[in-house]
Amino acid sequence: MLTFSIPDLAALPAVAAQVRAAIDGHSIICFEGEMGAGKTTFIKALCRELGVAEEVSSPTFALVNEYRTARDEPIYHFDFYRLNAPREAEDIGVQEYFDSGYLCLVEWPSRIDALLPPDCLLLTLTVTGPSSRELAIMKYEL
């Protein structure tokens, strides 16, 4: 397990660069943390690190947003918080996204556990203060 301290928002770019190196070779990255822990905020920083120029926002109602890296490769950003059942993720073709080999960033993955492949990474954000967080990276245990 790797852990990173994020003392404040100013530290996000440096931590995002370290996380980018740590997740290299993995295509499905799951994000857990309490509401307001900063999952989407961290994903914004990670996408900037990957060269995404467009606005990164939570796909809470759309379930998935697509962004483009500096190399014109897609990044798929999912937010499954509002799912009533994993079937809703199946209906949007989540398996095809996961099978694409492109980077998939998944918020609230526990809502679709049965659909996740076994080689996912889990990034957990824990609130440690008003603006500080701890980020831990480990293998996602289904």
C-alpha positions in Angstrom: 0.0 0.0 0.0 1.2 3.5 -0.9 0.0 6.5 1.1 0.3 10.2 0.3 -0.3 13.2 2.5 -2.3 16.1 0.9 -1.9 19.0 3.3 -3.9 21.4 1.2 -5.3 22.1 -2.3 -1.9 23.5 -3.3 -0.3 20.1 -2.9 -2.7 18.4 -5.4 -0.6 18.8 -8.5 2.5 17.2 -6.9 0.5 14.4 -5.4 -1.3 13.8 -8.7 2.0 13.5 -10.5 3.1 10.9 -8.0 -0.2 9.0 -8.3 0.1 9.1 -12.1 3.4 7.2 -11.8 1.9 4.8 -9.2 -1.1 3.8 -11.4 0.9 3.4 -14.6 -0.1 0.1 -16.2 -3.5 0.0 -14.6 -6.6 1.0 -16.5 -9.4 0.8 -13.8 -8.8 3.1 -10.8 -11.5 3.1 -8.1 -12.0 6.0 -5.7 -13.6 5.7 -2.3 -14.1 8.2 0.5 -16.8 9.8 2.4 -19.0 12.4 0.7 -16.9 15.6 0.4 -13.6 13.8 0.8 -12.4 15.2 -2.5 -12.7 12.3 -5.0 -13.8 14.5 -7.9 -11.3 17.3 -6.9 -8.5 14.8 -6.9 -9.7 13.3 -10.3 -9.6 16.9 -11.7 -5.9 17.2 -10.6 -5.1 13.8 -12.0 -6.7 14.6 -15.3 -4.8 17.9 -15.6 -1.6 15.8 -14.9 -2.6 13.6 -17.8 -3.0 16.6 -20.1 -6.8 16.9 -20.1 -7.5 20.5 -21.2 -11.3 20.5 -21.0 -13.4 21.0 -17.8 -13.5 17.9 -15.6 -16.7 17.6 -13.6 -18.6 15.0 -11.7 -20.8 12.7 -13.8 -23.2 12.3 -11.0 -26.3 12.4 -13.2 -24.8 11.3 -16.5 -23.0 8.4 -14.8 -20.0 8.8 -17.2 -18.0 11.7 -18.7 -15.3 11.3 -21.3 -12.2 13.5 -21.5 -9.2 13.5 -23.8 -5.6 13.3 -22.8 -2.8 15.3 -24.4 -2.3 12.2 -26.6 -5.9 12.3 -27.6 -6.7 9.1 -25.7 -10.0 8.9 -23.8 -10.4 8.9 -20.1 -13.7 7.7 -18.7 -14.9 9.1 -15.4 -17.8 7.3 -13.7 -19.8 8.3 -10.6 -22.0 5.5 -9.4 -23.3 7.3 -6.2 -26.9 7.6 -7.5 -27.2 4.0 -8.9 -30.1 2.0 -7.6 -28.7 -1.2 -8.9 -25.6 -2.4 -10.8 -27.9 -3.1 -13.8 -28.0 0.6 -14.4 -24.2 0.5 -15.0 -24.6 -2.5 -17.3 -27.2 -0.5 -19.2 -24.7 2.2 -20.1 -22.2 -0.4 -21.3 -19.8 -0.2 -18.4 -18.2 -3.6 -19.4 -17.2 -2.2 -22.8 -15.6 0.8 -21.1 -13.7 -1.4 -18.7 -12.6 -3.8 -21.6 -11.4 -0.8 -23.7 -8.0 -0.7 -22.0 -8.4 3.1 -21.6 -8.2 4.7 -18.2 -11.5 4.4 -16.2 -11.8 6.5 -13.1 -14.6 5.1 -10.9 -16.2 7.0 -8.0 -18.3 4.8 -5.6 -17.1 1.5 -7.0 -18.7 -0.5 -4.2 -22.1 0.1 -5.9 -20.9 -2.1 -8.8 -18.6 -4.6 -7.1 -19.8 -7.5 -9.1 -19.0 -5.8 -12.4 -15.4 -4.8 -11.6 -12.5 -6.9 -13.0 -10.1 -8.3 -10.4 -7.1 -6.1 -11.4 -8.5 -2.7 -10.2 -6.6 -0.3 -8.0 -8.4 1.4 -5.1 -7.5 5.0 -4.1 -9.1 5.9 -0.8 -9.3 9.5 0.3 -9.6 10.1 4.0 -10.3 13.5 5.6 -7.6 14.4 8.1 -8.4 18.1 8.6 -10.4 21.0 7.2 -8.3 21.0 4.0 -6.0 18.0 4.4 -6.4 14.5 3.2 -4.6 11.2 3.1 -4.7 9.2 -0.1 -4.0 5.4 0.0 -3.5 3.2 -3.0 -4.0 -0.5 -2.8 -5.4 -3.4 -4.9 -9.2 -3.3 -4.9 -10.5 -6.3 -2.9 -13.8 -7.6 -4.3 
